[in-house]
Amino acid sequence: MKATFMLGRLAGIRVGVHWSVLVILVLLAVGLATRFPEAYPDHPAWLYALSGLAASVVFLLSLLAHELSHAVVARRNGVSVEDITLWLLGGIARLKSEAPTPGAEVRIAGVGPLVSLLLGLAFGFLAGLLASVFGAGLLVEVLAWLAAINILLAVFNVLPAAPLDGGRLLRALVWRRTGNPLRATAVAAGAGRALGWLLVAVGVYLAIAGAALSGIWLAIVGWFLIAMATAEGGEAKLRELLGGIAVRQAMGPDPVAAPVSASVAEFLASPAYRYRHSAFPVVDDEERPVGLVTVKAAADVPEDRRAATGLSAVMVPLEDVPTAHPDDDLVQLLPALESSSVHRALVLDQGRLVGIVTSSDISRITSWLSSSYSWRGRAF
Ligand SMILES: [Zn+2]
């Protein structure tokens, strides 16, 4: 889920929005605005519309608070955070690595539903307070809805199934019991698929029984749960396969690098860079890596400007390129490689470029390993 546009940074964490969040915003705002007049008639139409919009915006902010709490606690537990994206089914806080211990996993996963629950209680308290002072009204209705939806969010999220927060809690529990994080992921992923199918079944039943919109919605949520749980399970298998392999064994050594002083025209014209790869490390005068340039980014520069444009203008700077040490575990590089737009990592040893690892290097290794795995399985 890539953000369509970035909102900015909160507590140092990048926050983005996927276009599908607009679907939620509009559905909720319209749904609420058409429901309010029944309960509280005799207000102007714009007030209903405004109330519906305000309620759904505050709901999205509550979602953001939920995700932000995951991100902040993750960082406090030594897990760095890629970014937060709000989308169709809520929010995703992407972490750069796994939680180091079951305890950290519990803290990172548990704080989100806790924040939603507290927000729900706070909105509920405000609604009750206003109702007792001024009596029932549109504002009380909005606050009561916000209370209910946040508490619902907290409850849904603690269902013990990946990729929900409850799935992470279940994973932490199995991890602590068995000492095996991969087995724990497999259990949580299995539960996620089961819950997903259950939601699809209930959704189809509701749709047939006449509640078409809620039914379809539930089925979509279920479908996403199945897909995401399956992806998490697959990732666990990948980690198991790659366990114990060092970056050194997977990297292409001594990659051809382009000098940062070169122009885009020189880079594109040189046969050294032209055919062999789709991206090259960029180094400074002292052969220190400063970034990575893709042939595509260079070729996107209009032809009449290529001679005057330096590589530094089109390269991805080093801080945005995943990097690793030759002795690092390959597995630890996976999250950064997956979320990186360049699909490559530079391997550095004491600041010097010694190799490059691409996503396709890794898939080649895994397919080789998984074939030898199944061979062993059959032979013994
Ligand atoms: Zn959460």
Boltz pocket constraint, residues with backbone or C-beta under 6 A from the ligand:
constraints:
  - pocket:
      binder: B
      contacts: [[A, 66], [A, 67], [A, 70], [A, 109], [A, 112], [A, 113], [A, 157], [A, 165]]
      max_distance: 6.0
